Amino acid sequence: MSSIYKILASTVALTLMSCGSGDGQSVNWDGPAPEASASLTVKSQYLASRGSDPAAQFEHGIVEAMRAIEVIYQYRYKHFSGELPLTPGGMNNLPTNPDAEFDPAFIENAMEEALVHLARAEKSLKNASGEDFVVVLDAKDFWFDINENGERSGFESLTTYLPAILGEPRGMRGAEPGDLGPIRFDTADADWALAYVHTLSGMAEMVLAMDPTPAIKQVVEGRDALFAHEDARANDMMGFDSEVDTIAAVLLVMRGKPDSARTQRAHGHFLSMINANRDFWRRVGEETDNDREWLPNANQTSAFGVEVGEEMAGQWQQVLSEIEDVLNGDKLIPYWRVDSRNSSNPGLGLNMKKIFMDPPETDFVYLVQGASLAPYIEKGELADMQAWRDFGRMTGRQTNLFALWFN
């Protein structure tokens, strides 16, 4: 997941208008339950009206997380008509909006509003965590109101964007996400969704910590000036003209010191992701049913036919443990200019917790050369990422996809 989370966590963009209560409290709802294909806004309002019912709380959390993604798409469609290369999450699947009114703050505003929805999702999913419930959802019933006209258009279906949100052009081992039938979610899945919400919240905080708006404004205005002459055309001899602007924006965004309050919040979200993920694997391991599972235990099969053995699930726990050790500063990250090839632990490496707590100047030159990272080099046990390599051997060429699925 890396660039509206890299013009975006470097101008980065995913797997995010506030209508309804959204804060988990009940709201008034007049009339019958909405149809399954209702808009996310309508679904959220209805689900919020159902109070503390665990099934409603879970589905409300899912819908609010999707509304966070919807907000990002809406801001992109409304305020930026150009290309956004290198961006995941389906950004490049959006149709061009000829009426878009450029706003250099579109990413910043999108992330701010996404965090509102993600906070609501977090609260609802915490209410559902550990409670007994069953919710059956079909991806075909969900859509993003990207052009904000309240009506579903073909380009707004979730299934159009799901493969890109998952990070792959195709689903697990050849299963097309758009061809999936209904999926049955139950108790353990609240913790899986909560972990994902924490991941997205941490990413959004990292984007905002970098203050992308001034860089976007500078780059877009510069490109407009470059091609202001009526006969000016892009000379795309090397085939990456549009990428040049993205790279320029990323390098400009990286100049300066990130907002430490936001990087600290991101750090908290990433640790909470690990805790919620562990709760999920503990609870899913206790399940005895086998019915259209989202993420199965060793005795179940997923809705798209993928089996997850005990060894793979256990290895993922090792990956999480190593990430946790790095986030807590208990293990250090090797830095390329400090030779650790012949060093036994303890060695010298970067303390990532200190970087999150008080981030350095992130200018690309200083990061590569090392001047801005020198204060964070210390002696201690080095993370060797062996757990990740072992997980990679189990999942073959689909390691990143399984990592996104497992969260």
FIZA-642431 format. One record per atom (N, C-alpha, C, O): x, y, z; residue in one letter. Coordinates in steps of 0.05 Angstrom, whole numbers, plus 5000, padded with zeros to 4 digits. Atoms other than C-alpha are relative to their C-alpha. Example, Ala and Ser with C-alpha at 12.3 -4.5 7.8 and 13.67 -1.06 7.14 Angstrom:
# FIZA-642431
501849765000A 524649105156A 501850245000A 503950245013A 498449764999S 527349795143S 498550225014S 499550445018S 
//
This chain:
# FIZA-642431
501749765000M 500050005000M 501850245000M 502650325022M 498149794999S 504350584980S 499850234981S 502150244972S 499549725007S 503251264943S 497450154996S 498150374987S 500649754985I 496351644958I 501249955027I 500950135043I 498550014975Y 500251375017Y 502950034995Y 504649945011Y 497349905003K 506551644988K 500150274987K 502250404990K 500349715002I 504352324958I 498150035023I 496650225028I 501650124980L 501152065011L 501749815015L 503049754995L 497749994982A 506551685069A 502350064982A 504549984985A 498149875017S 509952035015S 498450104977S 499350124954S 502249935018T 503952254980T 498749754990T 497849744967T 501450264996V 501151554989V 497249984991V 496450214993V 503049994999A 492851354971A 498749765002A 497949714979A 501950135000L 488950784990L 500150075002L 498050195009L 501849984996T 485150095028T 498250105007T 496049995004T 501850164987L 478151265064L 498150215003L 495950175015L 502450035004M 462252805098M 498549885022M 497149695016M 501150114976S 459752625157S 497050015000S 496050235002S 502950024999C 452552405155C 499349805021C 500849625027C 500850194979G 448752045209G 501550065025G 503050265027G 498749954974S 451251985280S 502949924999S 504650075008S 497350095005G 457551585262G 501649955025G 503649825023G 498350044977D 459951595334D 499149765016D 500049725039D 500850244987G 456550945352G 497550045017G 496449845027G 502449954984Q 450551275387Q 497649974981Q 497850004957Q 502450055015S 443451145365S 499050264987S 499350484999S 501349775013V 440051615316V 497149914992V 496549674991V 502850065008N 432751655295N 500049894971N 501550004954N 500350115027W 430851235234W 497149964995W 495749815008W 502850035008D 424151305201D 499749824976D 501149874955D 500450175023G 421750765155G 501349735003G 502549675023G 498950275000P 423850055137P 503050004996P 504250204990P 497150035005A 430949795133A 500650054971A 499049974953A 499349945029P 434450025069P 500649744986P 501349544998P 499350225016E 435649555012E 503049945003E 504650125010E 497150074998A 442349185011A 501750174982A 504150224989A 498449845019S 444549614952S 499850305006S 500650464989S 500149724993A 443250274988A 502850125002A 504849985004A 497449874998S 448750794991S 501349965028S 499949895047S 498650024974L 454050775046L 498950195021L 498750125044L 501149804982T 451151405076T 497449905013T 497049925037T 502650104990V 444151105083V 500549765018V 499249735039V 499450244983K 446950445109K 501150085027K 500349975048K 498849914974S 451050815162S 497950115018S 497850055042S 502149884983Q 445051215186Q 498249795012Q 497549805035Q 501850214990Y 440650595191Y 501449835022Y 500349785043Y 498650174981L 445950175226L 500550145027L 500450025048L 499649854975A 447350735276A 497550015017A 497650045041A 502649984986S 439950735294S 499449745015S 497649735032S 500650264987R 440350005317R 501549965026R 501649745037R 498850014973G 444350175379G 502249805004G 504049784987G 497750164992S 448749665413S 499949714989S 501649554996S 500150265012D 446649055372D 502749934987D 503650074970D 497350065010P 453448705358P 500149984970P 502150074957P 500050035030A 451548525286A 499950274987A 501450324967A 500149735011A 449649245272A 502550165005A 503450314987A 497549864994Q 455849505306Q 502249914981Q 503850074971Q 498050105019F 460249055263F 499650114972F 501450214960F 500549905028E 456849245198E 500450304999E 501350404978E 499549715000H 456949975218H 503050064998H 503850254984H 497149975001G 464449915229G 501049964971G 502750114962G 499150065027I 465349605160I 499150234981I 500750324965I 501049795018V 460950135126V 501550265005V 502150404986V 498549754995E 464550715161E 502949984989E 503950184980E 497350035012A 471350435140A 499850044969A 501650164957A 500449965029M 468650405068M 499450294994M 500250394973M 500649715004R 466051115075R 502750165000R 502950364987R 497449874999A 473251315092A 501349984972A 502450184962A 498950035027I 475451025025I 498450174980I 499550304963I 501749845018E 469451354991E 500850305001E 500850434980E 499249724997V 471552035018V 502550064983V 502750274970V 497649955016I 478451964987I 499450014970I 500450184956I 500850005028Y 475451784920Y 498550254992Y 498950364971Y 501649765006Q 470552364924Q 501850254997Q 501450414979Q 498349775002Y 475952874938Y 501849994975Y 502350194962Y 498450045024R 480252594882R 498450074975R 499450224958R 501749955023Y 474452624833Y 499250294998Y 499150404976Y 501049735000K 472153314853K 502250214996K 501750424985K 498049794999H 478753674860H 502649954986H 504550114988H 497550055015F 484053354816F 499349834975F 498649604978F 500850135025S 482853174743S 502449874985S 502049744965S 497650105013G 490052994725G 500549715008G 498949585022G 499250284994E 493652324730E 501349995027E 502850185035E 498650054975L 495952044796L 501449734997L 500549535007L 498650265004P 501051514776P 501149905027P 501450065046P 498750134977L 504051034827L 498149995024L 499049945046L 501850004977T 497751064870T 498349745000T 497149674980T 501550254997P 494450424896P 497150065007P 496350295008P 502749974990G 487250304917G 498050074979G 495850164986G 502049955021G 483950404850G 499950294990G 498250364975G 500149725007M 485651144843M 500050044970M 498650224959M 499849965029N 487451064770N 497649884984N 497449914960N 502450095013N 480850714756N 497850214999N 495850184985N 502149795000L 476951354770L 499950134973L 502050194961L 500249865026P 474251684707P 500850295004P 500750405026P 499349714999T 476552384690T 497550165004T 495450124991T 502249824996N 472052924716N 500650274987N 502350424997N 499449755014P 471953504666P 499350255016P 500250475010P 500849774984D 468753954718D 501550025027D 500850175044D 498549994975A 473953824772A 501250285005A 502350404986A 498849744992E 476154454809E 502449945018E 502149855041E 497650074986F 483354374830F 500250135027F 499850375031F 499549914973D 484754424904D 502549865009D 502449615013D 497550144991P 491954284926P 499749865026P 501449705033P 500450134974A 489254084994A 498249764998A 497249665019A 501950225002F 485053514966F 500949765015F 499249615026F 499150234985I 489452984996I 499850045030I 498849875045I 500249944972E 489953325063E 497150005010E 496649885031E 502849994992N 482453455067N 498849725000N 497249655017N 501050275002A 480952745045A 500949835024A 499349695036A 498950154977M 485452445099M 498750095026M 498149925043M 501349904975E 482552895153E 497249895003E 496449805024E 502850104999E 475452685135E 500049705002E 498249595015E 499950294998A 477451965127A 500449925029A 499349725038A 499550074972L 480051965198L 497550025018L 497249885037L 502549974985V 473252195223V 498449734997V 497449635017V 501450255005H 470051575191H 501449775012H 500149585023H 498450224988L 475651125214L 499749995030L 499649775042L 500449994971A 474751355286A 497349885007A 497049745027A 502650124996R 467351175281R 500149704996R 498949555011R 499850295005A 469050505251A 501449865023A 500649655032A 498550124977E 474050375307E 498249965024E 498249755037E 501850024977K 468850525361K 498049774997K 497549625015K 502050215004S 463550075330S 501249725001S 500049545012S 498750275000L 468349495318L 500949925028L 500949685034L 499350074972K 470849535390K 497549905015K 497749725031K 502550094987N 463549475412N 499249724991N 498049575007N 500650265011A 462848855368A 502049795008A 501449555008A 497850194994S 469448535389S 499349825023S 498549915045S 500650194979G 468447905429G 497149925003G 496549755019G 502850064998E 460947905420E 499149804978E 500449784957E 501150195019D 456847365385D 498350144979D 496450284986D 501649895021F 454147575318F 500649864974F 502749734971F 499650105027V 453347355246V 498950214981V 496750304984V 500749815020V 453147835187V 500849884973V 503149814969V 499450105027V 452747605114V 500050254981V 498050394979V 499749775017L 455248125064L 500949914972L 502349724969L 499350065028D 455848124988D 501350244988D 500150464989D 498549775011A 461048574955A 498450144978A 498750384974A 501549885022K 456248684897K 497950215010K 497050374994K 502049814989D 451549074944D 501350265007D 499850455014D 498749764991F 456749604959F 501150174977F 502150064957F 499049825021W 458650214919W 500850265013W 499850335035W 499049744990F 462150884928F 498650224984F 498750224959F 501349785014D 458251514912D 502150214993D 502250425004D 497649855007I 464351804878I 499350284990I 500650484997I 500849745011N 460752364840N 498050145017N 497050355010N 501749884980E 456252494900E 497350094989E 496250304997E 502749945010N 449752484861N 497849835013N 495549855006N 502050174986G 446451964906G 499049774984G 497349624994G 500950225017E 445551474849E 502449834991E 504649934988E 497850195007R 449650854831R 500550004971R 498749964954R 499150025028S 453650884767S 501849764998S 502949665018S 498450245004G 457450304736G 502850025011G 503949835021G 497249974991F 464250594754F 500350025030F 502550045040F 499949964971E 462350654828E 499849745016E 499949755040E 500350254986S 461649914845S 502649925015S 504849965005S 497850094985L 466149644899L 501749804985L 504249804986L 498650215014T 467949054855T 501950114978T 503749984969T 498349875019T 471049544805T 502750065013T 504850064999T 497649914986Y 476149764857Y 501249805019Y 503549835028Y 499050204980L 476849154902L 502749884992L 504449865010L 497450115005P 482648834864P 502350195005P 504350115016P 497849814995A 486749474867A 500250065030A 502550105040A 499949954971I 484849584940I 501649775013I 503149815032I 498650244989L 487448874954L 502950004991L 504549845001L 497249985009G 493849064917G 500849814978G 503249784972G 499450195021E 493248544862E 497950044978E 495650114984E 502049995021P 489948544794P 497949785001P 495849804989P 501850224997R 486747884812R 499849935029R 501550015045R 500350084973G 484247574875G 501749775008G 503549694993G 498450224989M 487047014917M 500149764981M 498049644974M 499550245016R 489946464874R 498049984977R 496949764971R 501650015024G 485846664813G 497150055004G 495750084984G 502849944995A 479146794846A 499550304996A 500850475008A 500649725005E 476247444819E 498250115022E 496150005027E 501649904979P 473747874877P 497250074991P 495250045006P 502749935009G 467948114834G 498249764997G 495849794995G 501650255003D 465747384826D 499349875026D 497949675026D 500650124974L 465347244900L 497150025007L 495750215000L 502849994990G 458647064930G 500050135027G 502050255036G 500249894973P 456247274998P 502149885019P 502849645016P 498150094980I 461247225055I 498850025028I 497550235034I 501150004973R 459247045126R 502250095020R 504349965023R 498249894980F 462647465180F 498949945027F 496449955032F 500950054973D 462347285253D 502050115020D 503750275013D 498749874977T 465447435321T 502950084995T 503750315000T 497249945003A 472847385304A 500650224980A 502550374983A 499449815022D 472247825242D 499850295009D 500950464995D 500049724990A 470748445284A 502950095007A 503650325002A 497249934993D 478048415308D 501750034975D 503550204974D 498649965025W 480548315237W 499550284989W 501350424981W 500749745011A 476748925214A 501150235017A 502050435006A 498949794982L 479049325275L 503050034994L 504050264994L 497249985007A 486249155258A 500450164974A 502350324972A 499749865026Y 485249405187Y 499450305003Y 500750464991Y 500649724995V 482050045211V 502350155014V 503050375007V 497649884987H 488050175256H 502250044979H 503650244980H 498049975020T 492650055197T 499550244982T 501350404977T 500749785017L 488950545153L 500250275015L 501050475003L 499849764984S 488551055209S 502950095004S 503650325002S 497149934998G 496051015220G 501150114975G 502750304975G 499049895026M 497351115146M 499050284995M 500650454987M 501149735004A 492751715143A 501550205018A 502050435009A 498549824982E 496252025204E 502850054989E 503850284991E 497449955011M 502951925170M 499950194976M 501750354973M 500349825022V 500552265107V 499750295010V 501150475001V 500549734989L 498052865147L 502450115015L 502950355015L 497649914986A 504452885187A 502050134981A 503650294989A 498149905020M 508153035122M 499150264987M 500650394972M 501149755011D 503653635103D 500450024970D 502150174961D 499650025029P 502953475029P 499150244983P 499950274960P 501349805016T 498954085007T 501950204986T 501650244962T 498249805013P 504554604994P 501549874976P 501950004956P 498550135021A 508454104952A 498249954976A 499149994953A 501850055022I 502453904910I 499450264985I 499450274960I 500549745013K 500854644897K 502350094983K 502050184961K 497649915014Q 507954794877Q 500449844974Q 501149954954Q 499550175023V 508554204830V 497950044978V 498650064954V 502149965021V 501754294795V 500250274987V 499950294963V 499749745012E 502855034786E 502450014982E 502450154961E 497650015017G 509754894759G 499549864974G 500549944953G 500650145025R 507154394709R 498250174982R 498650174958R 501749825016D 501754874686D 501650224987D 501150284963D 498349795011A 506955414676A 501749894977A 502150024957A 498350135020L 511354934637L 498649964973L 499749994952L 501550065024F 505854764588F 497950224994F 495950174981F 501949775004A 502455454587A 499850084971A 497750174962A 500149925028H 504355594515H 498149824985H 498049584989H 502150155014E 498855384468E 501149774983E 499649584977E 498850225017D 503654944427D 501649805017D 502749615006D 498450184983A 506954614488A 498749735004A 496349725010A 501050274996R 506153864492R 502149845016R 504549905013R 498150164985A 509353354538A 501649834981A 500549694964A 498250165016N 515353024506N 500649745016N 502549725030N 499950244983D 514252324535D 501849794988D 501049564985D 498250185013M 520352014503M 500749765018M 501149545008M 499150224982M 522151604565M 497649855012M 497949655026M 502350144992G 514951404579G 499150045029G 497549885039G 500849964972F 514351684649F 499650305006F 500250395028F 500449714995D 512452414641D 498250055024D 498950235040D 501849954977S 506652374691S 501349925026S 500750055047S 498750084975E 511052014742E 501950225010E 502450235034E 498149794992V 515952604742V 498750195021V 499950265040V 501449824982D 510753044776D 499649875027D 499850005048D 500450154975T 509252514828T 502649995016T 502650045040T 497450024986I 516552414844I 500850275011I 501950295033I 499349734990A 517653164849A 498450075025A 499550185044A 501749954977A 511753224897A 501049855024A 501149965046A 499050164977V 514352654940V 502550125012V 502750155036V 497549894990L 521252964945L 499650275014L 500950325034L 500649754986L 518353644963L 498549955026L 499150095046L 501450074975V 513653335015V 502049915021V 501649975045V 498150114981M 519653005047M 501850215012M 503450155030M 498349794989R 523053665060R 498750115026R 496450205025R 501149904975G 522053855133G 499749785020G 500549555016G 500350184977K 520453525199K 497049935003K 495450115006K 502850084996P 513953125205P 498950095027P 500350135046P 501449934975D 508753315257D 500249775020D 499149565015D 499650224981S 510752905318S 497449905013S 497249665019S 502550084988A 503752905347A 498649794982A 497449604992A 501350195018R 501252545285R 501649744997R 500449534996R 498450255001T 507052055280T 499749845025T 499749595024T 500550154975Q 505851875353Q 497349864999Q 497049635008Q 502650135003R 498551745338R 500149764980R 498949554985R 499650225019A 500551325278A 501349765014A 500549535009A 498650214985H 505250925323H 498049855017H 498149605018H 502050134983G 499550785371G 498149834984G 497349614992G 501850165017H 495050555314H 501449754991H 500149534990H 498650245010F 500350075287F 500349795022F 500149565017F 499950194978L 501249765356L 497349885006L 497049645012L 502750104996S 493749715364S 499249804979S 497749614984S 500550195021M 493449365297M 501049735007M 499749535003M 498950264993I 497948825323I 498449875022I 497949625021I 501650124979N 493848725386N 497449904990N 496549684997N 502550095011A 487348685348A 500449754982A 498749574982A 499550235017N 490448205298N 500449755016N 499549535009N 499650244982R 492647745354R 497449905011R 496949665013R 502650084990D 485647755383D 498449854978D 497149664984D 501450145021F 482947555315F 501049724997F 499449534996F 498950275005W 487646965306W 499349815024W 498949575020W 500850174977R 486046725377R 497149914997R 496549685001R 502950065001R 478546765366R 499449824976R 497749644978R 500650165024V 478546485295V 501049715004V 499949534993V 499050274995G 482745895320G 498149835016G 498349595017G 502050144983E 476945715367E 497549934985E 495849794996E 502550055015E 471645695312E 499849714991E 501849584984E 500550275009T 468445035294T 498249994975T 497849774964T 501750005023D 463845255238D 501750014974D 504150054976D 498549985025N 465745265164N 498050094979N 497049934963N 502149895018D 461045725125D 500850264988D 500650475002D 499449765015R 463346225073R 501850195016R 501250435019R 498249854982E 469146455117E 501550224985E 502250184961E 498349795011W 472847105104W 502949935002W 504449924982W 497350094996L 479346885135L 499849765018L 499149785042L 500650254985P 479246155158P 502349915018P 504550015016P 498050144985N 482845745210N 500849754984N 499949714962N 499050245014A 486345095192A 497949804992A 498349644974A 502150205005N 479844705193N 497750124984N 495650004981N 502049865015Q 475945205151Q 501150064972Q 503550034967Q 499349915026T 475945435079T 498850284995T 496550325002T 501149735005S 475146155056S 497949994979S 497649804964S 502149985020A 469446395013A 501149984972A 499749924953A 498950025026F 474346414955F 501949764998F 503849764981F 498750265004G 477145714966G 502949985010G 504249785003G 497250004991V 483845885000V 500149885028V 498649965046V 499650114974E 486145465058E 502450135014E 504450205001E 497949884984V 490445745114V 500849805022V 499349775041V 499150204981G 494345215152G 501050125026G 501650365027G 499049914974E 496645255224E 502850124998E 503450315011E 497249905002E 503845355202E 500050284989E 501650454998E 500149735012M 502145955159M 499050205020M 500150425023M 501149824980A 497846265213A 502150065023A 502450285032A 497949964979G 503346145265G 502350174991G 503450335006G 497849845010Q 508646435220Q 499350304999Q 500950475003Q 500949725000W 504447075212W 500250125028W 500850365030W 499749904972Q 504547135288Q 502950085005Q 503550265020Q 497149934997Q 512147135284Q 500650264986Q 502150424996Q 499649745015V 511847695232V 499050225018V 500350435020V 501149794983L 507348095279L 501850065024L 502250295031L 498249974977S 512047975337S 502450164993S 503350335009S 497749855008E 517948235299E 499350294994E 500950475001E 500849725005I 514148855275I 499650145027I 500350375030I 500549884974E 512048975347E 502750075014E 502950285026E 497449954988D 519248915371D 501350254988D 502550415002D 498849775014V 521449425319V 498550265009V 499850465014V 501549764992L 515749915337L 500650085028L 500650325035L 499449944972N 517449855410N 503050075005N 503750145028N 497249954996G 524849965398G 501649785013G 503949815020G 498650234988D 526549275426D 501949874980D 503849744987D 498250085021K 529749105359K 500550244982K 498750404977K 499249775016L 533449585314L 500149934971L 500449704963L 499950045029I 533249675239I 502850074990I 503850294994I 497349945011P 539949615203P 499850244981P 497850284967P 499949785018Y 542050235165Y 502349954981Y 504449864989Y 498250105022W 545750155099W 502850105003W 504749974994W 497349904998R 551750595117R 501549905024R 503949955027R 498850124977V 553050235182V 500249704996V 498249564996V 499650285007D 556049555166D 499249815023D 500449835045D 500850204979S 552548995204S 500349724989S 499549535002S 499850275012R 554348415158R 501649815017R 501049585019R 498350174984N 559748155204N 499650055030N 501349965046N 500549944972S 556648385269S 498049805011S 496049744999S 501950164986S 553347925318S 498450185018S 499450395026S 501649834981N 547748195362N 501450015027N 502349805036N 501149755009P 548048685394P 501750134978P 504150104976P 498749855021G 549649125334G 499150285001G 498150385021G 500849725001L 548249825311L 497750034980L 497949934957L 502249965018G 541650035281G 498250225009G 498850365029G 501849784995L 535850525280L 497849915019L 496649705017L 502150054981N 530950565338N 497450134988N 497150384989N 502349905013M 524250635303M 498050135019M 496650325011M 501849874981K 520350805366K 500850295004K 499150475004K 499149724996K 524651425376K 499450174975K 498850414976K 500749855024I 523551615303I 497150074999I 496450304991I 502849944999F 516051575311F 499450225022F 497850405017F 500649824978M 516251955377M 501050284994M 499850485001M 498849745006D 520752515352D 501449984972D 503849944971D 499050065027P 521552455276P 502250194991P 502350424999P 497849845010P 527752705240P 499250174976P 497050134965P 500349875026E 528353175181E 500049784979E 501749614979E 500450235018T 525952735124T 500950074971T 500149934953T 498949955027D 529453065065D 501449764989D 503049635003D 499050245011F 531252505018F 503049985001F 504249775007F 497150004999V 538552715014V 501149935027V 502949775030V 499150054973Y 539352725089Y 499549725009Y 501049605024Y 500650274992L 535952055097L 502049804987L 502949625001L 498250185014V 540351715045V 502850035011V 504249845016V 497349944990Q 546752055069Q 500249935029Q 502449855038Q 500050094972G 544751925141G 500250215021G 499950155045G 499749794980A 545652595174A 497650035018A 497950075043A 502449964983S 538452645198S 499449765017S 497849775036S 500650254985L 538451925224L 502149945021L 501749765037L 497950064981A 544851955264A 499150005029A 500149825044A 500850004972P 541352125330P 498449745008P 498149695032P 501650234994Y 537251485324Y 501549744998Y 500449525003Y 498350245001I 543050995315I 500949935028I 501950105043I 499250094974E 544250585377E 500749704999E 500349574979E 499150284999K 546949915399K 497749835012K 496549905032K 502050184990G 542249335409G 499549774981G 501049734962G 500750235017E 539048715378E 498950104974E 497150274974E 500949935026L 537948775304L 497849824990L 497849584994L 502150165013A 531648565268A 501149894974A 502250034958A 498950135024D 533548065214D 497949944979D 498549854957D 502350055018M 526547995182M 499949714990M 498849664969M 500150285007Q 527447245181Q 497149905000Q 496449744984Q 502850084999A 520147165201A 498650074974A 497049914964A 501249925025W 518047555139W 500949824977W 499349754960W 499050175022R 522547145094R 498849725001R 498149604981R 501250264997D 519746495123D 497150014991D 496149824978D 502849975008F 512646755112F 499950024969F 498149914957F 499949975029G 514646935041G 500449734986G 499249694965G 499650265012R 516946235027R 497449835000R 496949674982R 502650154998M 510145965049M 498050104980M 496449944970M 502149885017T 506146435006T 500950054971T 499350134954T 499049985027G 510546444944G 499850294990G 500550485004G 500049745013R 509447024896R 497650175010R 497350405001R 502349854990Q 503147244934Q 500450105028Q 498450145043Q 499549924972T 506547464998T 498650265007T 497450275029T 501249744994N 504148184995N 497049985002N 495750115019N 502950034999L 497047974980L 499149865025L 497249945038L 500750144975F 496847485038F 500450185024F 498950175043F 499549824978A 499848015083A 497750215003A 496950275025A 502349814999L 494248505064L 497549855010L 496049975025L 502450164992W 489047955074W 500249945030W 498249975045W 499650064971F 491947745142F 500050255017F 499250255040F 499649744986N 493248475161N 501749965024N 502250155039N 
//
